[in-house]
């Protein structure tokens, strides 16, 4: 047996590394077993809590509110909150109120407010949902603090709760925040604001004239997601803007014919994305006389402009199927004719 | 000390350090995954509750490339039609199938030729005809000349209507809520350009109506080994990289992409066998070069199930292809490696993939061969040889066990104690032969890539789900 002169440190290093791996593996195995046992225990205790409270909550939902409620034990609180919040989200109207009454009688509101300040992250998220469903005004300061946190899930959940509690005050607070926080996906912001469309619209309308061109596109997109009819003055200034994102966002917000001249002028814009949106806007608010303008766009070099122009033609009022057939037959540009055929086939199969 | 001994000592230490660095790297990724899964676990109950904010999910085009799928295509599409998502369309791309795939589609979905003004944003083989279902307005079929999976996906991108598209293998079993789960990061982060979901082994599971109804473990040892392998590869191989925004692979079996970002990168490359990984690496390279902020994220929830090969020949074929795909993807995007604006993808993930995944099999197998040779010739002692095996196997087992831990702390899909015990056993056993065999196959893949043989998809033997067309699934973590 020959030992390489430097093999000893190698053997020692290898053996120590191997032992470290072995010990870590054993620790992992123990951890896995412990986690499985804890999971089983938690599942059993959750099941016990749910079997006790589900019938009571179901009775409350169907209008059979028990005269007295059993005390909510300490270990039952979190599974109860989860069940309660789940039911709240699935129900509407009187059933929600009945569940709120059960929660208040059990002192859930105070318990959830306490969790907002000192609970774990999941507990804080859950309590924000609960307090939102409860329309709990006393939770406002705690939720505001939570809304200011850098953790997006935490802040958005708190904002959702705030808008449930006081839509007007929440809108005044949130609309500027949603416009400023570009890292928040627009769909999430709009999803939360949809719970307070009218106050959000008022807040947005107040803000729009004050916004610079950097913030305006996002604000206009929020307005679009909320299906708001914007004042013609705001739209006209957006459509006259030199900034492409502002013009595009403005065109997306066109819902009434007051801005038709501006929209028509943008059909010939050099940026194809503007032409796309102009064609769509014309489809929404255009007149029969705009058909010729859209026919021009059917020959555009950009596929999406041709497609939206064809769709817009189909949406124009007073253009019958026969008119469209005749129009298609008259087209000399093959690309334009193909596009109109596609749009007509699509609308026929819907 | 003579030169011979110096060389032996150097190589011995190099091999030991390689094994420690490789497994240490993965253990580090494991830590990132632990953190990500812990956070996800905290929010999990939000997913169980009615959504606090929803209704504005971006519409998705599901692209289904199909080549000779007559036996399974109708069932696959029917199950996809039942996905729970607000708005989606299904675009099936019949890639010049030689069997009756198109006839089956025509019959089952009442297809009629559709006068589509097809746009060629990305060049593809000739499109013969586009059909639209008269039963389901959101189902279209593109019949095109055979050009391979990447070419089919490109044709699908050209025909897709929506801003997001999802590439799906025709034989994948999807969870009903797959789309909702995998599009969720796009709602959260406006810079998201791609997301991929976890692929799990379907062998041993019960499937009904195209959906997985009961999770179980396979009986075949080979498939069992792959269960643990997929846990390792997805739960920390990808989740760890995702946490660092350095994920270079999204499995072709199920991934969602923002169409404009893919078109900007040039679409799928038809001349590569691992088109899914190649696209993701190229997206990193393109977006980094343009200094465009972006994120590519991994969704750890099991969203897609696939049938794993249960015979050695099929498995070998698959692994050889994966390695070739990996080699092609890295070599085609060499520009990302330590590039000026490369970030984590260029400075960490790419070199890691290069040294540990691409060249790894050479060093790994070379290490085993060298140690055996050195032991047999008396250059190293039996203690040194034994210690090497001890550390190589010990680290391998540790790595697999950590995959199992992640599974237990996140999804516990295998609820019975017996199943956990079986997986624990597999965690140990797979290190005695299976992993070494895999390394050998990867070496073969590397050799075939180096010889520049034409990239083709070999026929895959399947038991229950049909012909395999998986992309580049897990690197052997």
Interface residues (C-beta under 8 A of the other chain):
Chain A: X1 X2 X3 X4 X5 X6 X7 X10 X11 X13 X14 X15 X17 X18 X19 X21 X22 X24 X25 X28 X29 X31 X32 X35 X36 X39 X82 X85 X86 X89 X90 X120 X121 X122 X125 X126 X129 X152 X153 X156 X157 X160 X182 X183 X185 X186 X187 X188 X190 X191 X192 X194 X225 X303 X306 X307 X335 X338 X339 X341 X342 X345 X349 X350
Chain B: X1 X5 X8 X9 X12 X13 X16 X20 X23 X42 X43 X45 X46 X48 X49 X50 X51 X52 X53 X54 X55 X56 X57 X58 X114 X115 X116 X117 X119 X121 X132 X134 X137 X186 X187 X188 X189 X190 X378 X379 X380 X381 X382 X383 X384 X387 X388 X390 X391 X394 X395 X397 X398 X401 X402 X404 X405 X408 X409 X412 X417 X420 X424
